[in-house]
Amino acid sequence: MASTDLPTAGWSTSARRPSGLRAVRPAIRGWVHSVETGGAVDGPGIRYVLFLAGCLLRCRYCHNPDSWHMHHGRPITSKEVLDDIAGYAKFLIHAKGGVTLSGGEPLVQPDFTHAILRGSKEMGLHTALDTAGHLGLHADDHLLADVDLVLLDIKAFTETSHHDLTGVALAPTLAFAERLAVMKKPVWLRYVLVPGLTDRLDEIAALADYAAKLGNIERVDVLPFHKLGEFKWAAEGLAYTLADTPPPSPDLTERVRGLFRTRGLVAD
């Protein structure tokens, strides 16, 4: 089971030596998968959601396997993206929204990600980073200073189940979660509930205990599994192993949310 011990007070929040120079470069080249200009679930208010290409995880329920590789995206500069965001800035501020960087995994492209975050903050926009946390070491303190909210996906809560689901280790995600806690960075925790994969109540209870101890989790989103992205797997020539997996029942979903609520967390 994952450790529930938080870092000591002397633990450094610096993941790597920061330069502070990346975001001020006028045009950093990146790879963008797609854009949603009216997002309503990836942070508060109405959001400009930028989906970046590239991800190291291979989640078995992934809705966007067509975003795993850089070549799945289109090359673009940070200036071009920020020019586009600027056209929506007044509306986003009025709608109490902002900009969310998602993917894929935005921390595959930390320089590009930071440039977009910095430029968005300069426009007065709220910023959110949607990440699985596995590449948390790519986010130095300068990048995180330009993030108002982290949407943190914790896929499972044992090393075995996490690796079976994603193909990568759990420990880097927990290290990132604990770093964010030390920084008192607001976090919305996300957990996808998949029957037969992530529905073990003892494991979820342990995650709820862990999340409550972090002290910076503003809310928990328990997301019922669905297969809306299944067609993308076929389009990419990939075998979709969850074709026969049903969505979780409403009763199970509510019971899982209750596990978080009994720890004093807001869960939807």
ZARO-631555 format. One record per residue: residue in three letters; x, y, z of N, C-alpha, C in turn. Coordinates in Angstrom, 3 decimals, decimal comma. Example, Ala and Ser with C-alpha at 12.3 -4.5 7.8 and 13.67 -1.06 7.14 Angstrom:
2
R  res    n_east   n_north      n_up   ca_east  ca_north     ca_up    c_east   c_north      c_up
R  Ala    13,190    -5,690     7,800    12,300    -4,500     7,800    13,200    -3,300     7,800
R  Ser    12,850    -2,250     7,080    13,670    -1,060     7,140    12,900     0,030     7,870
//
This chain:
268
R  res    n_east   n_north      n_up   ca_east  ca_north     ca_up    c_east   c_north      c_up
R  Met     0,851    -1,190     0,000     0,000     0,000     0,000     0,881     1,233     0,000
R  Ala     0,427     2,273    -0,669     1,194     3,494    -0,758     1,329     4,139     0,615
R  Ser     2,478     4,774     0,822     2,722     5,449     2,084     1,798     6,640     2,263
R  Thr     1,394     6,888     3,499     0,578     8,063     3,778     1,373     9,119     4,528
R  Asp     2,695     8,942     4,642     3,523     9,924     5,333     3,784    11,100     4,426
R  Leu     3,623    12,303     4,956     3,896    13,505     4,199     5,338    13,922     4,400
R  Pro     5,896    14,754     3,498     7,287    15,158     3,608     7,516    15,980     4,871
R  Thr     8,765    16,010     5,308     9,120    16,826     6,460     9,196    18,279     6,054
R  Ala     9,251    19,159     7,051     9,217    20,595     6,772    10,412    21,052     5,963
R  Gly    11,535    20,339     6,062    12,727    20,764     5,348    12,815    20,256     3,934
R  Trp    11,767    19,553     3,483    11,795    18,950     2,142    11,720    20,038     1,083
R  Ser    12,576    19,982     0,078    12,605    21,014    -0,957    11,477    20,829    -1,950
R  Thr    10,882    21,925    -2,395     9,835    21,854    -3,407    10,397    21,990    -4,806
R  Ser    11,690    22,155    -4,959    12,279    22,321    -6,290    12,533    20,964    -6,920
R  Ala    11,915    20,717    -8,054    12,064    19,427    -8,719    13,354    19,370    -9,523
R  Arg    13,718    20,463   -10,135    14,968    20,524   -10,870    15,429    21,962   -10,839
R  Arg    16,647    22,215   -11,189    17,167    23,578   -11,087    16,410    24,492   -12,040
R  Pro    15,664    25,457   -11,507    14,871    26,317   -12,387    15,699    27,411   -13,020
R  Ser    15,360    27,759   -14,241    16,062    28,842   -14,926    15,284    30,140   -14,839
R  Gly    13,942    30,052   -14,800    13,134    31,242   -14,788    13,095    31,949   -16,132
R  Leu    13,726    31,376   -17,151    13,847    32,054   -18,436    12,960    31,455   -19,516
R  Arg    12,483    30,241   -19,294    11,797    29,544   -20,373    10,577    30,301   -20,862
R  Ala     9,757    30,770   -19,910     8,448    31,302   -20,288     8,523    32,644   -20,992
R  Val     9,640    33,355   -20,873     9,702    34,668   -21,493    10,184    34,602   -22,933
R  Arg    10,591    33,442   -23,377    10,959    33,310   -24,786     9,731    33,560   -25,646
R  Pro     9,878    34,282   -26,753     8,695    34,724   -27,499     7,915    33,617   -28,189
R  Ala     8,565    32,529   -28,554     7,850    31,500   -29,315     8,511    30,148   -29,095
R  Ile     7,946    29,371   -28,190     8,426    28,007   -27,951     7,565    27,057   -28,757
R  Arg     8,204    26,158   -29,463     7,476    25,239   -30,338     6,946    24,062   -29,538
R  Gly     5,692    23,711   -29,798     5,083    22,574   -29,134     4,178    21,819   -30,081
R  Trp     3,529    20,799   -29,525     2,641    19,940   -30,316     1,288    19,875   -29,621
R  Val     0,259    20,327   -30,324    -1,092    20,406   -29,756    -1,996    19,399   -30,446
R  His    -2,713    18,634   -29,649    -3,648    17,642   -30,184    -4,956    18,300   -30,616
R  Ser    -5,543    19,126   -29,725    -6,830    19,757   -30,026    -7,107    20,860   -29,017
R  Val    -8,174    21,611   -29,278    -8,572    22,718   -28,415   -10,072    22,650   -28,189
R  Glu   -10,492    22,916   -26,953   -11,912    23,072   -26,635   -12,093    24,470   -26,049
R  Thr   -12,939    25,276   -26,672   -13,058    26,667   -26,249   -14,214    26,930   -25,297
R  Gly   -14,973    25,903   -24,954   -16,087    26,084   -24,025   -16,139    25,000   -22,981
R  Gly   -14,986    24,591   -22,479   -14,943    23,508   -21,506   -15,595    23,897   -20,192
R  Ala   -16,337    22,962   -19,611   -17,052    23,254   -18,364   -16,740    22,265   -17,248
R  Val   -15,811    21,327   -17,469   -15,531    20,315   -16,450   -14,060    20,257   -16,056
R  Asp   -13,223    21,062   -16,677   -11,780    20,988   -16,438   -11,284    22,187   -15,648
R  Gly   -11,971    22,465   -14,543   -11,651    23,606   -13,718   -12,872    24,493   -13,557
R  Pro   -12,759    25,551   -12,758   -13,916    26,409   -12,504   -14,309    27,243   -13,718
R  Gly   -15,600    27,543   -13,827   -16,089    28,404   -14,891   -15,976    27,776   -16,268
R  Ile   -16,010    28,639   -17,276   -15,854    28,198   -18,659   -14,373    28,273   -19,018
R  Arg   -13,850    27,207   -19,650   -12,412    27,092   -19,845   -12,023    27,006   -21,325
R  Tyr   -10,875    27,546   -21,615   -10,162    27,262   -22,861    -9,261    26,079   -22,531
R  Val    -9,552    24,918   -23,098    -8,813    23,696   -22,764    -7,898    23,333   -23,931
R  Leu    -6,614    23,324   -23,644    -5,606    22,989   -24,642    -5,119    21,569   -24,379
R  Phe    -5,376    20,668   -25,331    -4,955    19,275   -25,201    -3,625    19,106   -25,931
R  Leu    -2,575    18,826   -25,173    -1,251    18,658   -25,753    -1,025    17,203   -26,157
R  Ala    -0,173    17,013   -27,137     0,153    15,665   -27,604     1,321    15,102   -26,799
R  Gly     1,292    13,790   -26,616     2,364    13,094   -25,926     1,959    12,640   -24,539
R  Cys     2,168    11,351   -24,248     1,881    10,809   -22,919     2,649     9,505   -22,749
R  Leu     3,217     9,306   -21,549     3,943     8,068   -21,261     3,028     6,975   -20,721
R  Leu     1,879     7,364   -20,182     0,963     6,372   -19,633     0,189     5,685   -20,762
R  Arg    -0,204     4,459   -20,504    -1,017     3,700   -21,453    -2,247     3,171   -20,727
R  Cys    -3,044     4,093   -20,222    -4,218     3,727   -19,433    -5,178     2,884   -20,268
R  Arg    -5,652     1,819   -19,694    -6,495     0,885   -20,436    -7,846     1,480   -20,775
R  Tyr    -8,262     2,520   -20,057    -9,532     3,166   -20,369    -9,340     4,499   -21,089
R  Cys    -8,148     4,799   -21,552    -7,848     6,116   -22,125    -8,876     6,520   -23,177
R  His    -9,356     7,763   -23,064   -10,330     8,282   -24,029    -9,654     8,883   -25,252
R  Asn    -8,335     9,134   -25,133    -7,618     9,790   -26,234    -6,308     9,078   -26,578
R  Pro    -6,372     7,799   -27,002    -5,128     7,128   -27,403    -4,501     7,777   -28,628
R  Asp    -5,267     8,624   -29,292    -4,739     9,354   -30,436    -3,955    10,595   -30,002
R  Ser    -3,664    10,682   -28,698    -2,840    11,789   -28,202    -1,547    11,288   -27,563
R  Trp    -1,281     9,990   -27,652    -0,127     9,418   -26,959     1,217     9,879   -27,519
R  His     1,281    10,096   -28,814     2,558    10,407   -29,461     2,577    11,850   -29,959
R  Met     3,766    12,427   -30,013     3,889    13,811   -30,464     3,342    13,985   -31,879
R  His     3,562    12,968   -32,727     3,112    13,113   -34,118     1,587    13,097   -34,238
R  His     0,901    12,777   -33,132    -0,555    12,869   -33,141    -1,026    14,322   -33,127
R  Gly    -0,119    15,228   -32,766    -0,493    16,627   -32,690    -0,006    17,421   -33,885
R  Arg    -0,298    18,716   -33,841     0,190    19,610   -34,891     1,195    20,566   -34,276
R  Pro     2,272    20,862   -34,989     3,267    21,790   -34,445     2,726    23,210   -34,435
R  Ile     3,032    23,926   -33,371     2,545    25,289   -33,213     3,452    25,977   -32,203
R  Thr     3,513    27,287   -32,228     4,325    28,009   -31,254     3,459    28,515   -30,105
R  Ser     4,113    28,765   -28,980     3,395    29,302   -27,832     2,771    30,656   -28,166
R  Lys     3,434    31,451   -28,982     2,878    32,747   -29,361     1,573    32,580   -30,126
R  Glu     1,527    31,614   -31,015     0,302    31,385   -31,779    -0,838    30,952   -30,860
R  Val    -0,532    30,086   -29,913    -1,572    29,644   -28,970    -2,054    30,815   -28,123
R  Leu    -1,114    31,603   -27,615    -1,487    32,725   -26,758    -2,262    33,787   -27,524
R  Asp    -1,935    33,967   -28,794    -2,723    34,897   -29,616    -4,167    34,425   -29,724
R  Asp    -4,356    33,107   -29,839    -5,709    32,557   -29,915    -6,431    32,723   -28,583
R  Ile    -5,737    32,413   -27,485    -6,342    32,560   -26,161    -6,756    34,010   -25,918
R  Ala    -5,945    34,945   -26,388    -6,237    36,364   -26,167    -7,593    36,762   -26,724
R  Gly    -8,014    36,097   -27,795    -9,314    36,402   -28,387   -10,480    36,000   -27,504
R  Tyr   -10,232    35,113   -26,538   -11,280    34,643   -25,629   -11,119    35,198   -24,216
R  Ala   -10,055    35,933   -23,963    -9,680    36,290   -22,598   -10,786    37,030   -21,856
R  Lys   -11,368    38,060   -22,465   -12,410    38,838   -21,789   -13,607    37,966   -21,434
R  Phe   -13,994    37,097   -22,363   -15,111    36,199   -22,096   -14,788    35,242   -20,954
R  Leu   -13,582    34,671   -20,961   -13,192    33,713   -19,932   -13,178    34,371   -18,552
R  Ile   -12,693    35,592   -18,490   -12,677    36,300   -17,211   -14,113    36,574   -16,749
R  His   -14,955    37,002   -17,678   -16,362    37,282   -17,344   -17,069    36,015   -16,873
R  Ala   -16,710    34,873   -17,480   -17,331    33,593   -17,132   -16,661    32,932   -15,932
R  Lys   -15,753    33,662   -15,283   -15,031    33,154   -14,113   -14,349    31,833   -14,420
R  Gly   -13,811    31,752   -15,638   -13,099    30,558   -16,074   -11,617    30,822   -16,241
R  Gly   -11,055    30,251   -17,293    -9,633    30,415   -17,519    -9,116    29,419   -18,537
R  Val    -7,857    29,050   -18,382    -7,168    28,164   -19,315    -6,748    26,893   -18,589
R  Thr    -7,026    25,752   -19,193    -6,596    24,454   -18,665    -5,716    23,768   -19,685
R  Leu    -4,554    23,306   -19,245    -3,674    22,511   -20,097    -3,858    21,052   -19,745
R  Ser    -4,231    20,263   -20,767    -4,539    18,856   -20,576    -3,813    18,055   -21,648
R  Gly    -4,266    16,859   -21,922    -3,584    16,044   -22,919    -4,352    14,790   -23,256
R  Gly    -3,567    13,771   -23,640    -2,131    13,656   -23,431    -1,704    13,994   -22,016
R  Glu    -0,471    14,391   -21,906     0,122    14,791   -20,637     0,942    16,048   -20,880
R  Pro     0,484    17,200   -20,374     1,180    18,450   -20,668     2,616    18,495   -20,180
R  Leu     2,968    17,711   -19,153     4,334    17,764   -18,638     5,319    16,996   -19,507
R  Val     4,844    16,361   -20,582     5,757    15,852   -21,609     6,450    17,022   -22,306
R  Gln     5,779    18,173   -22,323     6,297    19,386   -22,968     6,355    20,523   -21,941
R  Pro     7,260    20,460   -20,964     7,232    21,440   -19,871     7,535    22,864   -20,302
R  Asp     8,454    23,063   -21,238     8,779    24,424   -21,660     7,598    25,072   -22,364
R  Phe     6,984    24,334   -23,272     5,816    24,823   -23,996     4,661    25,070   -23,021
R  Thr     4,452    24,118   -22,111     3,400    24,246   -21,109     3,589    25,503   -20,275
R  His     4,823    25,720   -19,832     5,073    26,897   -18,985     4,862    28,190   -19,760
R  Ala     5,251    28,215   -21,016     5,055    29,423   -21,816     3,576    29,777   -21,911
R  Ile     2,730    28,770   -22,093     1,286    29,018   -22,186     0,743    29,474   -20,833
R  Leu     1,176    28,833   -19,766     0,730    29,217   -18,438     1,135    30,652   -18,113
R  Arg     2,396    30,996   -18,374     2,889    32,349   -18,067     2,139    33,399   -18,863
R  Gly     1,959    33,135   -20,157     1,237    34,082   -20,988    -0,203    34,243   -20,562
R  Ser    -0,820    33,144   -20,126    -2,206    33,199   -19,660    -2,309    34,016   -18,379
R  Lys    -1,360    33,829   -17,468    -1,375    34,614   -16,239    -1,199    36,100   -16,531
R  Glu    -0,373    36,422   -17,526    -0,166    37,822   -17,881    -1,442    38,459   -18,425
R  Met    -2,359    37,637   -18,934    -3,667    38,143   -19,382    -4,673    38,212   -18,238
R  Gly    -4,269    37,815   -17,050    -5,172    37,832   -15,908    -6,075    36,630   -15,816
R  Leu    -5,690    35,535   -16,481    -6,534    34,345   -16,532    -6,173    33,334   -15,447
R  His    -7,186    32,656   -14,931    -7,002    31,525   -14,030    -6,417    30,370   -14,827
R  Thr    -5,447    29,661   -14,245    -4,796    28,564   -14,961    -4,940    27,250   -14,206
R  Ala    -5,106    26,171   -14,959    -5,189    24,835   -14,381    -4,318    23,884   -15,186
R  Leu    -3,695    22,957   -14,478    -2,847    21,934   -15,083    -3,475    20,582   -14,811
R  Asp    -3,888    19,881   -15,872    -4,494    18,558   -15,767    -3,411    17,535   -16,037
R  Thr    -3,020    16,767   -15,016    -1,867    15,888   -15,123    -2,057    14,615   -14,310
R  Ala    -1,387    13,549   -14,751    -1,344    12,316   -13,977    -0,210    12,334   -12,961
R  Gly     0,627    13,372   -12,998     1,667    13,535   -11,993     2,893    12,675   -12,163
R  His     2,882    11,748   -13,130     4,031    10,847   -13,295     5,294    11,610   -13,674
R  Leu     5,129    12,720   -14,378     6,268    13,547   -14,788     6,339    14,816   -13,948
R  Gly     5,965    14,721   -12,696     5,993    15,879   -11,822     7,357    16,529   -11,712
R  Leu     8,418    15,765   -11,878     9,758    16,333   -11,829    10,021    17,290   -12,987
R  His     9,192    17,243   -14,029     9,339    18,173   -15,146     8,772    19,558   -14,812
R  Ala     8,014    19,654   -13,735     7,385    20,923   -13,348     8,216    21,571   -12,251
R  Asp     9,075    22,524   -12,621     9,848    23,204   -11,591     8,984    24,237   -10,883
R  Asp     9,557    24,908    -9,887     8,761    25,830    -9,080     8,297    27,039    -9,883
R  His     9,058    27,435   -10,902     8,637    28,546   -11,746     7,367    28,177   -12,517
R  Leu     7,319    26,980   -13,059     6,122    26,535   -13,770     4,929    26,489   -12,814
R  Leu     5,115    25,870   -11,655     4,001    25,710   -10,727     3,536    27,043   -10,146
R  Ala     4,413    28,034   -10,109     3,995    29,356    -9,642     2,945    29,963   -10,560
R  Asp     2,912    29,522   -11,812     1,940    30,028   -12,778     0,725    29,124   -12,904
R  Val     0,569    28,186   -11,983    -0,582    27,275   -11,950    -1,448    27,618   -10,739
R  Asp    -2,700    27,932   -10,981    -3,620    28,230    -9,880    -4,256    26,970    -9,308
R  Leu    -4,408    25,950   -10,138    -5,110    24,732    -9,736    -4,519    23,547   -10,476
R  Val    -4,297    22,448    -9,760    -3,855    21,196   -10,386    -5,011    20,208   -10,357
R  Leu    -5,348    19,690   -11,527    -6,304    18,584   -11,631    -5,458    17,314   -11,679
R  Leu    -5,392    16,617   -10,561    -4,464    15,492   -10,420    -5,203    14,171   -10,548
R  Asp    -4,828    13,411   -11,564    -5,422    12,086   -11,780    -4,590    11,039   -11,046
R  Ile    -5,147    10,462   -10,002    -4,523     9,293    -9,374    -5,323     8,088    -9,843
R  Lys    -4,686     7,273   -10,653    -5,400     6,215   -11,379    -5,760     5,022   -10,498
R  Ala    -4,894     4,714    -9,548    -5,100     3,585    -8,641    -4,172     3,811    -7,456
R  Phe    -4,302     2,989    -6,401    -3,555     3,316    -5,190    -2,693     2,192    -4,630
R  Thr    -2,348     1,218    -5,445    -1,242     0,313    -5,125    -0,346     0,273    -6,350
R  Glu     0,912    -0,041    -6,129     1,836    -0,104    -7,268     1,374    -1,145    -8,287
R  Thr     0,879    -2,272    -7,794     0,462    -3,339    -8,705    -0,716    -2,908    -9,566
R  Ser    -1,745    -2,379    -8,930    -2,935    -2,005    -9,696    -2,645    -0,820   -10,609
R  His    -1,824     0,120   -10,149    -1,498     1,283   -10,976    -0,703     0,864   -12,205
R  His     0,259    -0,029   -12,018     1,056    -0,473   -13,162     0,219    -1,300   -14,128
R  Asp    -0,668    -2,119   -13,588    -1,530    -2,918   -14,453    -2,440    -2,033   -15,295
R  Leu    -2,864    -0,922   -14,734    -3,797    -0,029   -15,420    -3,101     0,905   -16,401
R  Thr    -1,905     1,391   -16,019    -1,266     2,472   -16,785     0,050     2,098   -17,448
R  Gly     0,692     1,045   -16,947     2,004     0,678   -17,468     3,161     1,402   -16,807
R  Val     2,883     2,274   -15,837     3,948     3,013   -15,156     3,751     2,929   -13,648
R  Ala     4,783     3,343   -12,906     4,766     3,264   -11,450     3,891     4,353   -10,839
R  Leu     3,394     4,075    -9,648     2,578     5,018    -8,888     3,421     6,031    -8,121
R  Ala     4,596     5,620    -7,648     5,380     6,446    -6,727     5,625     7,871    -7,213
R  Pro     5,967     8,107    -8,498     6,190     9,500    -8,921     4,947    10,381    -8,779
R  Thr     3,772     9,813    -8,990     2,540    10,584    -8,831     2,339    10,981    -7,373
R  Leu     2,595    10,063    -6,447     2,431    10,389    -5,035     3,469    11,401    -4,578
R  Ala     4,692    11,295    -5,096     5,719    12,285    -4,756     5,283    13,679    -5,210
R  Phe     4,681    13,753    -6,380     4,202    15,035    -6,892     3,044    15,549    -6,034
R  Ala     2,131    14,660    -5,662     1,001    15,047    -4,812     1,499    15,628    -3,490
R  Glu     2,523    15,011    -2,920     3,047    15,469    -1,641     3,797    16,795    -1,792
R  Arg     4,445    16,965    -2,906     5,101    18,253    -3,182     4,061    19,363    -3,280
R  Leu     2,967    19,108    -3,977     1,897    20,096    -4,093     1,307    20,415    -2,718
R  Ala     1,224    19,414    -1,856     0,702    19,632    -0,505     1,617    20,562     0,280
R  Val     2,911    20,357     0,172     3,871    21,226     0,860     3,738    22,662     0,356
R  Met     3,487    22,808    -0,942     3,334    24,134    -1,544     1,959    24,747    -1,268
R  Lys     1,064    23,939    -0,696    -0,331    24,363    -0,487    -1,007    24,768    -1,800
R  Lys    -0,662    24,042    -2,833    -1,247    24,286    -4,149    -2,630    23,623    -4,216
R  Pro    -3,676    24,362    -4,560    -5,009    23,753    -4,640    -5,056    22,608    -5,659
R  Val    -5,709    21,519    -5,263    -5,800    20,324    -6,106    -7,235    19,833    -6,148
R  Trp    -7,683    19,496    -7,351    -8,879    18,689    -7,522    -8,413    17,285    -7,887
R  Leu    -8,722    16,325    -7,047    -8,328    14,945    -7,286    -9,351    14,271    -8,199
R  Arg    -8,844    13,527    -9,176    -9,727    12,811   -10,095    -9,454    11,317   -10,011
R  Tyr   -10,541    10,550    -9,980   -10,427     9,092    -9,878   -11,473     8,464   -10,789
R  Val   -11,009     7,702   -11,771   -11,918     7,037   -12,699   -12,290     5,675   -12,123
R  Leu   -13,580     5,442   -11,965   -14,089     4,214   -11,357   -14,423     3,201   -12,450
R  Val   -13,631     2,127   -12,490   -13,777     1,106   -13,524   -14,086    -0,238   -12,870
R  Pro   -15,255    -0,815   -13,123   -15,565    -2,129   -12,547   -14,496    -3,153   -12,901
R  Gly   -14,048    -3,871   -11,874   -13,049    -4,907   -12,082   -11,622    -4,409   -12,119
R  Leu   -11,418    -3,098   -12,147   -10,058    -2,550   -12,203    -9,770    -1,589   -11,059
R  Thr   -10,639    -0,613   -10,853   -10,375     0,407    -9,835   -11,517     0,512    -8,833
R  Asp   -12,236    -0,591    -8,618   -13,416    -0,548    -7,755   -13,221    -1,263    -6,417
R  Arg   -11,968    -1,566    -6,059   -11,723    -2,197    -4,763   -11,912    -1,162    -3,663
R  Leu   -12,887    -1,389    -2,808   -13,250    -0,384    -1,815   -12,154    -0,176    -0,775
R  Asp   -11,385    -1,234    -0,456   -10,307    -1,057     0,514    -9,212    -0,156    -0,050
R  Glu    -8,920    -0,302    -1,327    -7,912     0,535    -1,961    -8,396     1,988    -2,064
R  Ile    -9,656     2,152    -2,398   -10,217     3,508    -2,508   -10,259     4,173    -1,135
R  Ala   -10,595     3,407    -0,100   -10,605     3,955     1,259    -9,215     4,431     1,658
R  Ala    -8,190     3,664     1,275    -6,815     4,074     1,584    -6,454     5,354     0,837
R  Leu    -6,906     5,466    -0,402    -6,672     6,695    -1,164    -7,383     7,872    -0,503
R  Ala    -8,586     7,655    -0,020    -9,338     8,713     0,647    -8,619     9,171     1,915
R  Asp    -8,078     8,225     2,677    -7,301     8,573     3,871    -6,090     9,422     3,483
R  Tyr    -5,408     8,998     2,450    -4,213     9,694     1,965    -4,562    11,109     1,520
R  Ala    -5,619    11,237     0,729    -6,016    12,542     0,204    -6,393    13,493     1,336
R  Ala    -7,068    12,984     2,340    -7,483    13,834     3,454    -6,279    14,365     4,218
R  Lys    -5,238    13,559     4,334    -4,052    13,984     5,064    -3,224    15,012     4,296
R  Leu    -3,372    15,074     2,994    -2,602    16,038     2,216    -2,954    17,469     2,597
R  Gly    -4,225    17,730     2,819    -4,633    19,033     3,303    -4,892    20,082     2,241
R  Asn    -4,667    19,760     0,965    -4,865    20,758    -0,102    -5,850    20,289    -1,174
R  Ile    -6,583    19,221    -0,891    -7,537    18,685    -1,860    -8,857    19,429    -1,713
R  Glu    -9,190    20,259    -2,691   -10,409    21,051    -2,626   -11,650    20,243    -2,954
R  Arg   -11,491    19,253    -3,816   -12,622    18,401    -4,170   -12,102    17,129    -4,814
R  Val   -12,956    16,120    -4,847   -12,645    14,849    -5,493   -13,717    14,577    -6,533
R  Asp   -13,305    14,336    -7,747   -14,233    13,963    -8,815   -14,116    12,463    -9,057
R  Val   -15,142    11,718    -8,684   -15,212    10,293    -8,992   -15,914    10,175   -10,340
R  Leu   -15,171     9,724   -11,336   -15,649     9,732   -12,719   -16,023     8,320   -13,151
R  Pro   -17,284     8,051   -13,409   -17,678     6,709   -13,857   -17,061     6,375   -15,218
R  Phe   -16,533     5,194   -15,315   -15,954     4,703   -16,574   -16,995     4,705   -17,693
R  His   -16,563     5,117   -18,883   -17,401     4,986   -20,076   -16,510     4,611   -21,260
R  Lys   -17,134     4,238   -22,346   -16,388     3,748   -23,518   -16,533     4,671   -24,717
R  Leu   -16,687     5,970   -24,476   -16,895     6,898   -25,583   -15,661     7,015   -26,473
R  Gly   -14,496     6,657   -25,937   -13,278     6,732   -26,746   -12,881     5,415   -27,393
R  Glu   -13,734     4,399   -27,294   -13,378     3,079   -27,811   -13,071     3,110   -29,307
R  Phe   -13,816     3,908   -30,059   -13,616     3,945   -31,510   -12,233     4,445   -31,873
R  Lys   -11,634     5,260   -31,006   -10,294     5,782   -31,289    -9,243     4,678   -31,220
R  Trp    -9,452     3,707   -30,325    -8,536     2,584   -30,243    -8,531     1,812   -31,562
R  Ala    -9,713     1,565   -32,093    -9,810     0,855   -33,371    -9,144     1,657   -34,481
R  Ala    -9,348     2,980   -34,461    -8,753     3,828   -35,495    -7,236     3,804   -35,440
R  Glu    -6,679     3,603   -34,233    -5,227     3,551   -34,070    -4,686     2,130   -34,222
R  Gly    -5,573     1,160   -34,488    -5,138    -0,223   -34,634    -4,739    -0,861   -33,323
R  Leu    -5,352    -0,399   -32,221    -5,018    -0,884   -30,887    -6,132    -1,769   -30,351
R  Ala    -5,750    -2,765   -29,569    -6,729    -3,659   -28,953    -7,303    -3,002   -27,703
R  Tyr    -8,623    -2,881   -27,639    -9,302    -2,275   -26,496    -9,754    -3,391   -25,569
R  Thr    -9,107    -3,494   -24,402    -9,336    -4,647   -23,527   -10,575    -4,499   -22,641
R  Leu   -11,211    -3,319   -22,661   -12,357    -3,094   -21,782   -13,681    -3,084   -22,535
R  Ala   -13,699    -3,699   -23,708   -14,909    -3,674   -24,535   -16,112    -4,278   -23,823
R  Asp   -15,894    -5,248   -22,960   -17,000    -5,902   -22,265   -17,208    -5,381   -20,841
R  Thr   -16,504    -4,329   -20,484   -16,620    -3,769   -19,134   -17,778    -2,777   -19,074
R  Pro   -18,720    -2,974   -18,157   -19,857    -2,043   -18,061   -19,460    -0,808   -17,257
R  Pro   -20,229     0,257   -17,343   -19,999     1,384   -16,439   -20,367     0,978   -15,019
R  Pro   -19,824     1,644   -14,020   -20,204     1,320   -12,644   -21,653     1,707   -12,383
R  Ser   -22,287     0,994   -11,505   -23,676     1,323   -11,167   -23,727     2,646   -10,403
R  Pro   -24,850     3,338   -10,466   -24,990     4,569    -9,670   -24,788     4,321    -8,179
R  Asp   -25,229     3,162    -7,696   -25,066     2,859    -6,270   -23,595     2,748    -5,904
R  Leu   -22,800     2,046    -6,752   -21,375     1,902    -6,475   -20,684     3,262    -6,552
R  Thr   -21,019     4,041    -7,557   -20,397     5,351    -7,721   -20,656     6,221    -6,496
R  Glu   -21,882     6,207    -6,013   -22,221     7,023    -4,843   -21,533     6,485    -3,588
R  Arg   -21,394     5,169    -3,510   -20,720     4,587    -2,352   -19,254     5,009    -2,325
R  Val   -18,614     5,039    -3,486   -17,211     5,460    -3,570   -17,086     6,933    -3,202
R  Arg   -17,987     7,762    -3,691   -17,961     9,179    -3,304   -18,118     9,321    -1,793
R  Gly   -18,948     8,449    -1,218   -19,145     8,484     0,224   -17,884     8,192     1,008
R  Leu   -17,005     7,341     0,463   -15,742     7,040     1,138   -14,888     8,297     1,279
R  Phe   -14,920     9,144     0,269   -14,176    10,399     0,351   -14,878    11,393     1,272
R  Arg   -16,200    11,439     1,193   -16,934    12,397     2,035   -16,781    12,105     3,513
R  Thr   -16,706    10,816     3,877   -16,556    10,489     5,298   -15,202    10,911     5,838
R  Arg   -14,259    11,235     4,952   -12,951    11,766     5,364   -12,928    13,295     5,341
R  Gly   -14,113    13,896     5,183   -14,203    15,345     5,203   -13,912    16,011     3,879
R  Leu   -13,878    15,230     2,783   -13,591    15,776     1,464   -14,890    16,004     0,686
R  Val   -14,876    17,018    -0,143   -15,994    17,267    -1,057   -15,834    16,309    -2,244
R  Ala   -16,841    15,525    -2,538   -16,755    14,548    -3,619   -18,007    14,604    -4,488
R  Asp   -17,785    14,651    -5,793   -18,881    14,657    -6,771   -18,689    13,525    -7,781
//
